Amino acid sequence: MKLTDMIKKRANKFNAAATTVDNKKFDSKLEASYYTYLKTLRRIGDVKYFLIQVPIVLPGGKKYVCDFLVFYEDGRVEYVDVKGRETELFKLKKSVVEAQYPIKIKVVKKGDF
């Protein structure tokens, strides 16, 4: 591999492997697995539909991107972020989103689904 290729290739800070499923790129295998899980819930009728990488505007022009916005058949709506590890920046942005909007972000980790 050339040095320029190594510089261009963005390494994940926690060594998560980017994964592609259904021509959709996910930051980690865990996030891709949750996507597959949601597809199964949709197929069996528990989930109506879901959105991927939903931006939420924060004060100061910043944004938070939620991994999934899930709409259940029973009317529930969940904002879901899939995390292998919660960084301090994530915790801060999550708290700002939850203070700014009437939503609660569900954090999903390995073994939760």
Biopython code that builds the backbone (N, CA, C, O; Angstrom):
import numpy as np
from Bio.PDB.StructureBuilder import StructureBuilder

atoms = [
    (1, "MET", "N", (0.852, -1.177, 0.000)),
    (1, "MET", "CA", (0.000, 0.000, 0.000)),
    (1, "MET", "C", (0.896, 1.237, 0.000)),
    (1, "MET", "O", (1.872, 1.318, 0.745)),
    (2, "LYS", "N", (0.540, 2.190, -0.849)),
    (2, "LYS", "CA", (1.304, 3.430, -0.945)),
    (2, "LYS", "C", (1.044, 4.299, 0.271)),
    (2, "LYS", "O", (0.005, 4.187, 0.921)),
    (3, "LEU", "N", (1.993, 5.159, 0.567)),
    (3, "LEU", "CA", (1.856, 6.089, 1.685)),
    (3, "LEU", "C", (0.642, 6.986, 1.490)),
    (3, "LEU", "O", (-0.090, 7.251, 2.444)),
    (4, "THR", "N", (0.419, 7.462, 0.253)),
    (4, "THR", "CA", (-0.739, 8.332, 0.004)),
    (4, "THR", "C", (-2.057, 7.604, 0.247)),
    (4, "THR", "O", (-3.023, 8.205, 0.716)),
    (5, "ASP", "N", (-2.099, 6.305, -0.073)),
    (5, "ASP", "CA", (-3.304, 5.517, 0.191)),
    (5, "ASP", "C", (-3.528, 5.356, 1.685)),
    (5, "ASP", "O", (-4.665, 5.387, 2.157)),
    (6, "MET", "N", (-2.441, 5.184, 2.428)),
    (6, "MET", "CA", (-2.555, 5.036, 3.878)),
    (6, "MET", "C", (-3.045, 6.329, 4.510)),
    (6, "MET", "O", (-3.821, 6.295, 5.465)),
    (7, "ILE", "N", (-2.601, 7.465, 3.990)),
    (7, "ILE", "CA", (-3.032, 8.755, 4.529)),
    (7, "ILE", "C", (-4.504, 8.989, 4.225)),
    (7, "ILE", "O", (-5.246, 9.480, 5.075)),
    (8, "LYS", "N", (-4.932, 8.635, 3.000)),
    (8, "LYS", "CA", (-6.325, 8.825, 2.604)),
    (8, "LYS", "C", (-7.282, 7.927, 3.371)),
    (8, "LYS", "O", (-8.420, 8.309, 3.646)),
    (9, "LYS", "N", (-6.816, 6.732, 3.713)),
    (9, "LYS", "CA", (-7.673, 5.776, 4.414)),
    (9, "LYS", "C", (-7.863, 6.244, 5.851)),
    (9, "LYS", "O", (-6.903, 6.321, 6.618)),
    (10, "ARG", "N", (-9.098, 6.553, 6.209)),
    (10, "ARG", "CA", (-9.413, 7.042, 7.546)),
    (10, "ARG", "C", (-9.547, 5.860, 8.491)),
    (10, "ARG", "O", (-10.407, 4.999, 8.305)),
    (11, "ALA", "N", (-8.710, 5.823, 9.483)),
    (11, "ALA", "CA", (-8.783, 4.735, 10.464)),
    (11, "ALA", "C", (-9.809, 5.076, 11.533)),
    (11, "ALA", "O", (-9.891, 6.220, 11.980)),
    (12, "ASN", "N", (-10.586, 4.088, 11.938)),
    (12, "ASN", "CA", (-11.531, 4.278, 13.019)),
    (12, "ASN", "C", (-10.757, 4.290, 14.331)),
    (12, "ASN", "O", (-9.865, 3.468, 14.542)),
    (13, "LYS", "N", (-11.098, 5.218, 15.202)),
    (13, "LYS", "CA", (-10.326, 5.365, 16.434)),
    (13, "LYS", "C", (-10.440, 4.171, 17.372)),
    (13, "LYS", "O", (-9.606, 4.005, 18.262)),
    (14, "PHE", "N", (-11.464, 3.335, 17.187)),
    (14, "PHE", "CA", (-11.612, 2.161, 18.053)),
    (14, "PHE", "C", (-11.453, 0.861, 17.274)),
    (14, "PHE", "O", (-11.889, -0.196, 17.730)),
    (15, "ASN", "N", (-10.829, 0.937, 16.104)),
    (15, "ASN", "CA", (-10.570, -0.215, 15.245)),
    (15, "ASN", "C", (-11.839, -0.926, 14.782)),
    (15, "ASN", "O", (-11.814, -2.127, 14.512)),
    (16, "ALA", "N", (-12.939, -0.195, 14.691)),
    (16, "ALA", "CA", (-14.172, -0.784, 14.161)),
    (16, "ALA", "C", (-14.001, -0.961, 12.660)),
    (16, "ALA", "O", (-13.413, -0.113, 11.990)),
    (17, "ALA", "N", (-14.512, -2.055, 12.143)),
    (17, "ALA", "CA", (-14.394, -2.336, 10.723)),
    (17, "ALA", "C", (-15.640, -1.856, 9.993)),
    (17, "ALA", "O", (-16.749, -2.310, 10.278)),
    (18, "ALA", "N", (-15.454, -0.935, 9.050)),
    (18, "ALA", "CA", (-16.570, -0.487, 8.229)),
    (18, "ALA", "C", (-17.128, -1.698, 7.478)),
    (18, "ALA", "O", (-16.374, -2.542, 6.993)),
    (19, "THR", "N", (-18.443, -1.769, 7.394)),
    (19, "THR", "CA", (-19.109, -2.924, 6.806)),
    (19, "THR", "C", (-20.220, -2.450, 5.879)),
    (19, "THR", "O", (-20.908, -1.471, 6.169)),
    (20, "THR", "N", (-20.388, -3.147, 4.767)),
    (20, "THR", "CA", (-21.437, -2.809, 3.813)),
    (20, "THR", "C", (-22.470, -3.935, 3.769)),
    (20, "THR", "O", (-22.126, -5.108, 3.625)),
    (21, "VAL", "N", (-23.737, -3.552, 3.896)),
    (21, "VAL", "CA", (-24.857, -4.483, 3.788)),
    (21, "VAL", "C", (-25.906, -3.815, 2.905)),
    (21, "VAL", "O", (-26.244, -2.650, 3.117)),
    (22, "ASP", "N", (-26.420, -4.538, 1.926)),
    (22, "ASP", "CA", (-27.432, -3.993, 1.012)),
    (22, "ASP", "C", (-26.972, -2.685, 0.359)),
    (22, "ASP", "O", (-27.771, -1.767, 0.170)),
    (23, "ASN", "N", (-25.708, -2.606, 0.022)),
    (23, "ASN", "CA", (-25.107, -1.402, -0.575)),
    (23, "ASN", "C", (-25.168, -0.183, 0.337)),
    (23, "ASN", "O", (-25.089, 0.950, -0.136)),
    (24, "LYS", "N", (-25.309, -0.409, 1.636)),
    (24, "LYS", "CA", (-25.285, 0.662, 2.626)),
    (24, "LYS", "C", (-24.030, 0.485, 3.469)),
    (24, "LYS", "O", (-23.745, -0.614, 3.945)),
    (25, "LYS", "N", (-23.280, 1.571, 3.651)),
    (25, "LYS", "CA", (-22.037, 1.491, 4.401)),
    (25, "LYS", "C", (-22.289, 1.855, 5.868)),
    (25, "LYS", "O", (-22.897, 2.882, 6.169)),
    (26, "PHE", "N", (-21.813, 1.001, 6.765)),
    (26, "PHE", "CA", (-21.944, 1.227, 8.203)),
    (26, "PHE", "C", (-20.559, 1.373, 8.813)),
    (26, "PHE", "O", (-19.593, 0.784, 8.328)),
    (27, "ASP", "N", (-20.466, 2.163, 9.882)),
    (27, "ASP", "CA", (-19.177, 2.420, 10.522)),
    (27, "ASP", "C", (-18.606, 1.210, 11.236)),
    (27, "ASP", "O", (-17.401, 1.145, 11.478)),
    (28, "SER", "N", (-19.462, 0.245, 11.579)),
    (28, "SER", "CA", (-18.981, -0.926, 12.317)),
    (28, "SER", "C", (-19.825, -2.151, 11.983)),
    (28, "SER", "O", (-20.928, -2.045, 11.447)),
    (29, "LYS", "N", (-19.283, -3.299, 12.310)),
    (29, "LYS", "CA", (-20.033, -4.545, 12.142)),
    (29, "LYS", "C", (-21.251, -4.565, 13.059)),
    (29, "LYS", "O", (-22.299, -5.099, 12.697)),
    (30, "LEU", "N", (-21.107, -3.982, 14.245)),
    (30, "LEU", "CA", (-22.210, -3.941, 15.197)),
    (30, "LEU", "C", (-23.381, -3.131, 14.626)),
    (30, "LEU", "O", (-24.535, -3.546, 14.732)),
    (31, "GLU", "N", (-23.083, -1.989, 14.027)),
    (31, "GLU", "CA", (-24.127, -1.159, 13.429)),
    (31, "GLU", "C", (-24.787, -1.897, 12.255)),
    (31, "GLU", "O", (-26.007, -1.841, 12.096)),
    (32, "ALA", "N", (-23.995, -2.579, 11.443)),
    (32, "ALA", "CA", (-24.533, -3.362, 10.331)),
    (32, "ALA", "C", (-25.415, -4.499, 10.848)),
    (32, "ALA", "O", (-26.449, -4.805, 10.252)),
    (33, "SER", "N", (-25.010, -5.121, 11.948)),
    (33, "SER", "CA", (-25.805, -6.193, 12.545)),
    (33, "SER", "C", (-27.141, -5.665, 13.057)),
    (33, "SER", "O", (-28.162, -6.342, 12.934)),
    (34, "TYR", "N", (-27.144, -4.465, 13.627)),
    (34, "TYR", "CA", (-28.394, -3.883, 14.112)),
    (34, "TYR", "C", (-29.322, -3.569, 12.940)),
    (34, "TYR", "O", (-30.537, -3.737, 13.042)),
    (35, "TYR", "N", (-28.751, -3.118, 11.842)),
    (35, "TYR", "CA", (-29.528, -2.880, 10.628)),
    (35, "TYR", "C", (-30.217, -4.181, 10.187)),
    (35, "TYR", "O", (-31.406, -4.180, 9.868)),
    (36, "THR", "N", (-29.477, -5.265, 10.171)),
    (36, "THR", "CA", (-30.032, -6.568, 9.795)),
    (36, "THR", "C", (-31.122, -6.994, 10.775)),
    (36, "THR", "O", (-32.139, -7.558, 10.373)),
    (37, "TYR", "N", (-30.906, -6.726, 12.054)),
    (37, "TYR", "CA", (-31.898, -7.011, 13.089)),
    (37, "TYR", "C", (-33.192, -6.231, 12.834)),
    (37, "TYR", "O", (-34.288, -6.784, 12.929)),
    (38, "LEU", "N", (-33.051, -4.937, 12.508)),
    (38, "LEU", "CA", (-34.233, -4.120, 12.225)),
    (38, "LEU", "C", (-34.975, -4.612, 10.981)),
    (38, "LEU", "O", (-36.204, -4.579, 10.937)),
    (39, "LYS", "N", (-34.235, -5.064, 9.982)),
    (39, "LYS", "CA", (-34.869, -5.628, 8.787)),
    (39, "LYS", "C", (-35.702, -6.857, 9.156)),
    (39, "LYS", "O", (-36.787, -7.060, 8.610)),
    (40, "THR", "N", (-35.201, -7.666, 10.070)),
    (40, "THR", "CA", (-35.938, -8.843, 10.533)),
    (40, "THR", "C", (-37.210, -8.423, 11.267)),
    (40, "THR", "O", (-38.276, -8.995, 11.041)),
    (41, "LEU", "N", (-37.100, -7.422, 12.148)),
    (41, "LEU", "CA", (-38.279, -6.925, 12.870)),
    (41, "LEU", "C", (-39.313, -6.346, 11.905)),
    (41, "LEU", "O", (-40.516, -6.466, 12.135)),
    (42, "ARG", "N", (-38.850, -5.728, 10.841)),
    (42, "ARG", "CA", (-39.770, -5.199, 9.835)),
    (42, "ARG", "C", (-40.458, -6.339, 9.087)),
    (42, "ARG", "O", (-41.656, -6.278, 8.813)),
    (43, "ARG", "N", (-39.694, -7.371, 8.762)),
    (43, "ARG", "CA", (-40.240, -8.515, 8.031)),
    (43, "ARG", "C", (-41.315, -9.250, 8.840)),
    (43, "ARG", "O", (-42.311, -9.705, 8.277)),
    (44, "ILE", "N", (-41.113, -9.367, 10.168)),
    (44, "ILE", "CA", (-42.103, -10.075, 10.989)),
    (44, "ILE", "C", (-43.246, -9.167, 11.455)),
    (44, "ILE", "O", (-44.198, -9.626, 12.085)),
    (45, "GLY", "N", (-43.137, -7.869, 11.136)),
    (45, "GLY", "CA", (-44.246, -6.967, 11.409)),
    (45, "GLY", "C", (-44.157, -6.160, 12.684)),
    (45, "GLY", "O", (-45.109, -5.448, 13.004)),
    (46, "ASP", "N", (-43.075, -6.228, 13.426)),
    (46, "ASP", "CA", (-42.941, -5.427, 14.651)),
    (46, "ASP", "C", (-42.568, -3.976, 14.337)),
    (46, "ASP", "O", (-42.965, -3.057, 15.054)),
    (47, "VAL", "N", (-41.805, -3.781, 13.265)),
    (47, "VAL", "CA", (-41.342, -2.454, 12.861)),
    (47, "VAL", "C", (-42.025, -2.083, 11.549)),
    (47, "VAL", "O", (-42.039, -2.869, 10.602)),
    (48, "LYS", "N", (-42.597, -0.864, 11.504)),
    (48, "LYS", "CA", (-43.217, -0.358, 10.275)),
    (48, "LYS", "C", (-42.129, -0.014, 9.263)),
    (48, "LYS", "O", (-42.130, -0.495, 8.130)),
    (49, "TYR", "N", (-41.203, 0.833, 9.706)),
    (49, "TYR", "CA", (-40.069, 1.220, 8.876)),
    (49, "TYR", "C", (-39.023, 1.879, 9.770)),
    (49, "TYR", "O", (-39.275, 2.175, 10.938)),
    (50, "PHE", "N", (-37.849, 2.101, 9.194)),
    (50, "PHE", "CA", (-36.788, 2.781, 9.941)),
    (50, "PHE", "C", (-35.941, 3.602, 8.989)),
    (50, "PHE", "O", (-35.830, 3.296, 7.802)),
    (51, "LEU", "N", (-35.347, 4.651, 9.536)),
    (51, "LEU", "CA", (-34.457, 5.526, 8.781)),
    (51, "LEU", "C", (-33.040, 5.341, 9.298)),
    (51, "LEU", "O", (-32.830, 4.974, 10.454)),
    (52, "ILE", "N", (-32.075, 5.596, 8.434)),
    (52, "ILE", "CA", (-30.663, 5.427, 8.772)),
    (52, "ILE", "C", (-29.958, 6.781, 8.717)),
    (52, "ILE", "O", (-30.226, 7.591, 7.829)),
    (53, "GLN", "N", (-29.059, 7.022, 9.665)),
    (53, "GLN", "CA", (-28.224, 8.228, 9.701)),
    (53, "GLN", "C", (-29.063, 9.501, 9.647)),
    (53, "GLN", "O", (-29.004, 10.266, 8.684)),
    (54, "VAL", "N", (-29.840, 9.707, 10.696)),
    (54, "VAL", "CA", (-30.764, 10.833, 10.784)),
    (54, "VAL", "C", (-30.069, 12.021, 11.464)),
    (54, "VAL", "O", (-29.685, 11.926, 12.630)),
    (55, "PRO", "N", (-29.906, 13.144, 10.740)),
    (55, "PRO", "CA", (-29.245, 14.310, 11.337)),
    (55, "PRO", "C", (-30.197, 15.090, 12.245)),
    (55, "PRO", "O", (-31.379, 15.244, 11.940)),
    (56, "ILE", "N", (-29.668, 15.572, 13.351)),
    (56, "ILE", "CA", (-30.414, 16.406, 14.280)),
    (56, "ILE", "C", (-29.579, 17.668, 14.499)),
    (56, "ILE", "O", (-28.417, 17.589, 14.896)),
    (57, "VAL", "N", (-30.176, 18.827, 14.238)),
    (57, "VAL", "CA", (-29.454, 20.099, 14.346)),
    (57, "VAL", "C", (-29.325, 20.498, 15.809)),
    (57, "VAL", "O", (-30.288, 20.453, 16.575)),
    (58, "LEU", "N", (-28.107, 20.891, 16.174)),
    (58, "LEU", "CA", (-27.816, 21.349, 17.533)),
    (58, "LEU", "C", (-27.542, 22.848, 17.522)),
    (58, "LEU", "O", (-27.284, 23.422, 16.464)),
    (59, "PRO", "N", (-27.595, 23.484, 18.683)),
    (59, "PRO", "CA", (-27.268, 24.911, 18.744)),
    (59, "PRO", "C", (-25.856, 25.168, 18.203)),
    (59, "PRO", "O", (-24.966, 24.326, 18.329)),
    (60, "GLY", "N", (-25.674, 26.324, 17.612)),
    (60, "GLY", "CA", (-24.360, 26.693, 17.101)),
    (60, "GLY", "C", (-24.054, 26.090, 15.745)),
    (60, "GLY", "O", (-22.904, 26.106, 15.304)),
    (61, "GLY", "N", (-25.077, 25.553, 15.071)),
    (61, "GLY", "CA", (-24.869, 24.997, 13.744)),
    (61, "GLY", "C", (-24.243, 23.616, 13.722)),
    (61, "GLY", "O", (-23.947, 23.092, 12.648)),
    (62, "LYS", "N", (-24.037, 23.019, 14.878)),
    (62, "LYS", "CA", (-23.492, 21.659, 14.943)),
    (62, "LYS", "C", (-24.612, 20.674, 14.667)),
    (62, "LYS", "O", (-25.788, 21.036, 14.691)),
    (63, "LYS", "N", (-24.243, 19.427, 14.404)),
    (63, "LYS", "CA", (-25.281, 18.420, 14.229)),
    (63, "LYS", "C", (-24.849, 17.115, 14.880)),
    (63, "LYS", "O", (-23.667, 16.814, 15.045)),
    (64, "TYR", "N", (-25.870, 16.369, 15.235)),
    (64, "TYR", "CA", (-25.705, 15.033, 15.787)),
    (64, "TYR", "C", (-26.370, 14.097, 14.791)),
    (64, "TYR", "O", (-27.482, 14.369, 14.340)),
    (65, "VAL", "N", (-25.716, 13.010, 14.443)),
    (65, "VAL", "CA", (-26.306, 12.059, 13.506)),
    (65, "VAL", "C", (-26.632, 10.779, 14.264)),
    (65, "VAL", "O", (-25.747, 10.078, 14.756)),
    (66, "CYS", "N", (-27.919, 10.497, 14.342)),
    (66, "CYS", "CA", (-28.408, 9.304, 15.026)),
    (66, "CYS", "C", (-28.364, 8.131, 14.038)),
    (66, "CYS", "O", (-28.737, 8.285, 12.875)),
    (67, "ASP", "N", (-27.914, 6.979, 14.495)),
    (67, "ASP", "CA", (-27.778, 5.829, 13.594)),
    (67, "ASP", "C", (-29.103, 5.385, 12.994)),
    (67, "ASP", "O", (-29.187, 5.140, 11.790)),
    (68, "PHE", "N", (-30.136, 5.280, 13.817)),
    (68, "PHE", "CA", (-31.430, 4.776, 13.344)),
    (68, "PHE", "C", (-32.583, 5.530, 14.008)),
    (68, "PHE", "O", (-32.514, 5.897, 15.181)),
    (69, "LEU", "N", (-33.632, 5.748, 13.237)),
    (69, "LEU", "CA", (-34.898, 6.251, 13.757)),
    (69, "LEU", "C", (-35.918, 5.171, 13.406)),
    (69, "LEU", "O", (-36.196, 4.923, 12.233)),
    (70, "VAL", "N", (-36.476, 4.527, 14.442)),
    (70, "VAL", "CA", (-37.289, 3.327, 14.254)),
    (70, "VAL", "C", (-38.754, 3.630, 14.584)),
    (70, "VAL", "O", (-39.068, 4.176, 15.642)),
    (71, "PHE", "N", (-39.634, 3.265, 13.662)),
    (71, "PHE", "CA", (-41.070, 3.445, 13.826)),
    (71, "PHE", "C", (-41.708, 2.065, 13.972)),
    (71, "PHE", "O", (-41.701, 1.263, 13.039)),
    (72, "TYR", "N", (-42.258, 1.803, 15.159)),
    (72, "TYR", "CA", (-42.860, 0.497, 15.457)),
    (72, "TYR", "C", (-44.326, 0.475, 15.075)),
    (72, "TYR", "O", (-44.974, 1.518, 14.986)),
    (73, "GLU", "N", (-44.837, -0.714, 14.852)),
    (73, "GLU", "CA", (-46.251, -0.905, 14.501)),
    (73, "GLU", "C", (-47.186, -0.393, 15.590)),
    (73, "GLU", "O", (-48.285, 0.073, 15.292)),
    (74, "ASP", "N", (-46.760, -0.475, 16.855)),
    (74, "ASP", "CA", (-47.619, -0.041, 17.962)),
    (74, "ASP", "C", (-47.602, 1.476, 18.180)),
    (74, "ASP", "O", (-48.217, 1.974, 19.123)),
    (75, "GLY", "N", (-46.893, 2.215, 17.304)),
    (75, "GLY", "CA", (-46.871, 3.671, 17.400)),
    (75, "GLY", "C", (-45.636, 4.249, 18.079)),
    (75, "GLY", "O", (-45.405, 5.456, 18.020)),
    (76, "ARG", "N", (-44.841, 3.400, 18.723)),
    (76, "ARG", "CA", (-43.622, 3.900, 19.369)),
    (76, "ARG", "C", (-42.618, 4.364, 18.317)),
    (76, "ARG", "O", (-42.586, 3.861, 17.193)),
    (77, "VAL", "N", (-41.803, 5.333, 18.713)),
    (77, "VAL", "CA", (-40.714, 5.819, 17.875)),
    (77, "VAL", "C", (-39.459, 5.838, 18.738)),
    (77, "VAL", "O", (-39.475, 6.358, 19.853)),
    (78, "GLU", "N", (-38.376, 5.273, 18.222)),
    (78, "GLU", "CA", (-37.115, 5.247, 18.966)),
    (78, "GLU", "C", (-35.988, 5.844, 18.137)),
    (78, "GLU", "O", (-35.837, 5.548, 16.952)),
    (79, "TYR", "N", (-35.200, 6.693, 18.795)),
    (79, "TYR", "CA", (-33.945, 7.164, 18.236)),
    (79, "TYR", "C", (-32.882, 6.227, 18.805)),
    (79, "TYR", "O", (-32.739, 6.111, 20.022)),
    (80, "VAL", "N", (-32.140, 5.560, 17.925)),
    (80, "VAL", "CA", (-31.202, 4.530, 18.373)),
    (80, "VAL", "C", (-29.796, 4.850, 17.875)),
    (80, "VAL", "O", (-29.588, 5.135, 16.696)),
    (81, "ASP", "N", (-28.846, 4.797, 18.788)),
    (81, "ASP", "CA", (-27.436, 4.930, 18.433)),
    (81, "ASP", "C", (-26.734, 3.656, 18.858)),
    (81, "ASP", "O", (-26.830, 3.245, 20.014)),
    (82, "VAL", "N", (-26.030, 3.032, 17.932)),
    (82, "VAL", "CA", (-25.321, 1.782, 18.196)),
    (82, "VAL", "C", (-23.880, 2.132, 18.555)),
    (82, "VAL", "O", (-23.179, 2.771, 17.771)),
    (83, "LYS", "N", (-23.446, 1.716, 19.727)),
    (83, "LYS", "CA", (-22.115, 2.090, 20.213)),
    (83, "LYS", "C", (-21.362, 0.893, 20.761)),
    (83, "LYS", "O", (-21.896, 0.104, 21.540)),
    (84, "GLY", "N", (-20.130, 0.775, 20.345)),
    (84, "GLY", "CA", (-19.226, -0.180, 20.970)),
    (84, "GLY", "C", (-18.668, 0.436, 22.249)),
    (84, "GLY", "O", (-18.433, -0.241, 23.250)),
    (85, "ARG", "N", (-18.466, 1.751, 22.170)),
    (85, "ARG", "CA", (-17.908, 2.506, 23.292)),
    (85, "ARG", "C", (-18.482, 3.919, 23.253)),
    (85, "ARG", "O", (-18.548, 4.533, 22.187)),
    (86, "GLU", "N", (-18.890, 4.430, 24.390)),
    (86, "GLU", "CA", (-19.443, 5.782, 24.468)),
    (86, "GLU", "C", (-18.329, 6.767, 24.772)),
    (86, "GLU", "O", (-17.714, 6.712, 25.837)),
    (87, "THR", "N", (-18.069, 7.674, 23.829)),
    (87, "THR", "CA", (-17.044, 8.701, 24.043)),
    (87, "THR", "C", (-17.643, 9.859, 24.835)),
    (87, "THR", "O", (-18.862, 9.976, 24.963)),
    (88, "GLU", "N", (-16.785, 10.692, 25.352)),
    (88, "GLU", "CA", (-17.255, 11.879, 26.079)),
    (88, "GLU", "C", (-17.995, 12.823, 25.130)),
    (88, "GLU", "O", (-18.987, 13.437, 25.523)),
    (89, "LEU", "N", (-17.525, 12.946, 23.886)),
    (89, "LEU", "CA", (-18.196, 13.795, 22.905)),
    (89, "LEU", "C", (-19.593, 13.265, 22.617)),
    (89, "LEU", "O", (-20.545, 14.042, 22.535)),
    (90, "PHE", "N", (-19.729, 11.951, 22.461)),
    (90, "PHE", "CA", (-21.051, 11.365, 22.245)),
    (90, "PHE", "C", (-21.968, 11.666, 23.421)),
    (90, "PHE", "O", (-23.112, 12.076, 23.227)),
    (91, "LYS", "N", (-21.478, 11.466, 24.632)),
    (91, "LYS", "CA", (-22.305, 11.712, 25.826)),
    (91, "LYS", "C", (-22.763, 13.168, 25.878)),
    (91, "LYS", "O", (-23.907, 13.453, 26.231)),
    (92, "LEU", "N", (-21.867, 14.082, 25.524)),
    (92, "LEU", "CA", (-22.205, 15.507, 25.527)),
    (92, "LEU", "C", (-23.275, 15.799, 24.479)),
    (92, "LEU", "O", (-24.287, 16.431, 24.782)),
    (93, "LYS", "N", (-23.053, 15.341, 23.247)),
    (93, "LYS", "CA", (-24.025, 15.597, 22.183)),
    (93, "LYS", "C", (-25.375, 14.963, 22.503)),
    (93, "LYS", "O", (-26.418, 15.567, 22.254)),
    (94, "LYS", "N", (-25.362, 13.762, 23.047)),
    (94, "LYS", "CA", (-26.602, 13.080, 23.432)),
    (94, "LYS", "C", (-27.365, 13.909, 24.462)),
    (94, "LYS", "O", (-28.579, 14.083, 24.348)),
    (95, "SER", "N", (-26.663, 14.413, 25.455)),
    (95, "SER", "CA", (-27.330, 15.210, 26.493)),
    (95, "SER", "C", (-27.881, 16.518, 25.924)),
    (95, "SER", "O", (-28.940, 16.977, 26.351)),
    (96, "VAL", "N", (-27.178, 17.119, 24.972)),
    (96, "VAL", "CA", (-27.663, 18.357, 24.348)),
    (96, "VAL", "C", (-28.925, 18.067, 23.526)),
    (96, "VAL", "O", (-29.903, 18.811, 23.601)),
    (97, "VAL", "N", (-28.898, 16.998, 22.752)),
    (97, "VAL", "CA", (-30.076, 16.622, 21.953)),
    (97, "VAL", "C", (-31.275, 16.384, 22.864)),
    (97, "VAL", "O", (-32.367, 16.887, 22.600)),
    (98, "GLU", "N", (-31.075, 15.623, 23.930)),
    (98, "GLU", "CA", (-32.184, 15.289, 24.826)),
    (98, "GLU", "C", (-32.691, 16.504, 25.601)),
    (98, "GLU", "O", (-33.858, 16.545, 25.991)),
    (99, "ALA", "N", (-31.827, 17.493, 25.826)),
    (99, "ALA", "CA", (-32.258, 18.721, 26.496)),
    (99, "ALA", "C", (-32.987, 19.652, 25.517)),
    (99, "ALA", "O", (-33.901, 20.381, 25.903)),
    (100, "GLN", "N", (-32.574, 19.617, 24.264)),
    (100, "GLN", "CA", (-33.108, 20.514, 23.244)),
    (100, "GLN", "C", (-34.440, 20.030, 22.665)),
    (100, "GLN", "O", (-35.294, 20.841, 22.308)),
    (101, "TYR", "N", (-34.613, 18.728, 22.576)),
    (101, "TYR", "CA", (-35.785, 18.137, 21.925)),
    (101, "TYR", "C", (-36.468, 17.144, 22.874)),
    (101, "TYR", "O", (-35.827, 16.614, 23.781)),
    (102, "PRO", "N", (-37.761, 16.894, 22.669)),
    (102, "PRO", "CA", (-38.478, 15.945, 23.539)),
    (102, "PRO", "C", (-38.266, 14.490, 23.110)),
    (102, "PRO", "O", (-39.219, 13.755, 22.850)),
    (103, "ILE", "N", (-36.989, 14.096, 23.043)),
    (103, "ILE", "CA", (-36.668, 12.725, 22.642)),
    (103, "ILE", "C", (-35.649, 12.124, 23.603)),
    (103, "ILE", "O", (-34.944, 12.839, 24.315)),
    (104, "LYS", "N", (-35.591, 10.817, 23.606)),
    (104, "LYS", "CA", (-34.603, 10.070, 24.385)),
    (104, "LYS", "C", (-33.874, 9.174, 23.404)),
    (104, "LYS", "O", (-34.507, 8.451, 22.634)),
    (105, "ILE", "N", (-32.545, 9.212, 23.423)),
    (105, "ILE", "CA", (-31.758, 8.386, 22.523)),
    (105, "ILE", "C", (-31.427, 7.079, 23.223)),
    (105, "ILE", "O", (-30.837, 7.067, 24.303)),
    (106, "LYS", "N", (-31.813, 5.981, 22.592)),
    (106, "LYS", "CA", (-31.526, 4.652, 23.111)),
    (106, "LYS", "C", (-30.138, 4.237, 22.621)),
    (106, "LYS", "O", (-29.864, 4.264, 21.421)),
    (107, "VAL", "N", (-29.277, 3.859, 23.545)),
    (107, "VAL", "CA", (-27.935, 3.404, 23.185)),
    (107, "VAL", "C", (-27.945, 1.875, 23.175)),
    (107, "VAL", "O", (-28.272, 1.238, 24.176)),
    (108, "VAL", "N", (-27.587, 1.306, 22.040)),
    (108, "VAL", "CA", (-27.558, -0.145, 21.877)),
    (108, "VAL", "C", (-26.107, -0.573, 21.801)),
    (108, "VAL", "O", (-25.309, 0.000, 21.060)),
    (109, "LYS", "N", (-25.780, -1.595, 22.585)),
    (109, "LYS", "CA", (-24.413, -2.138, 22.613)),
    (109, "LYS", "C", (-24.432, -3.620, 22.258)),
    (109, "LYS", "O", (-25.491, -4.236, 22.138)),
    (110, "LYS", "N", (-23.271, -4.158, 22.098)),
    (110, "LYS", "CA", (-23.149, -5.575, 21.766)),
    (110, "LYS", "C", (-23.868, -6.404, 22.828)),
    (110, "LYS", "O", (-23.686, -6.191, 24.026)),
    (111, "GLY", "N", (-24.673, -7.337, 22.379)),
    (111, "GLY", "CA", (-25.419, -8.206, 23.302)),
    (111, "GLY", "C", (-26.801, -7.694, 23.657)),
    (111, "GLY", "O", (-27.563, -8.391, 24.326)),
    (112, "ASP", "N", (-27.145, -6.470, 23.214)),
    (112, "ASP", "CA", (-28.456, -5.895, 23.528)),
    (112, "ASP", "C", (-29.575, -6.396, 22.612)),
    (112, "ASP", "O", (-30.756, -6.221, 22.912)),
    (113, "PHE", "N", (-29.200, -7.009, 21.515)),
    (113, "PHE", "CA", (-30.238, -7.474, 20.572)),
    (113, "PHE", "C", (-29.889, -8.839, 20.040)),
    (113, "PHE", "O", (-30.635, -9.398, 19.236)),
]
sb = StructureBuilder()
sb.init_structure("model")
sb.init_model(0)
sb.init_chain("A")
sb.init_seg("    ")
for serial, (resi, resn, name, xyz) in enumerate(atoms, 1):
    if name == "N":
        sb.init_residue(resn, " ", resi, " ")
    sb.init_atom(name, np.array(xyz, "f"), 0.0, 1.0, " ", f" {name:<3s}", serial, name[0])
structure = sb.get_structure()
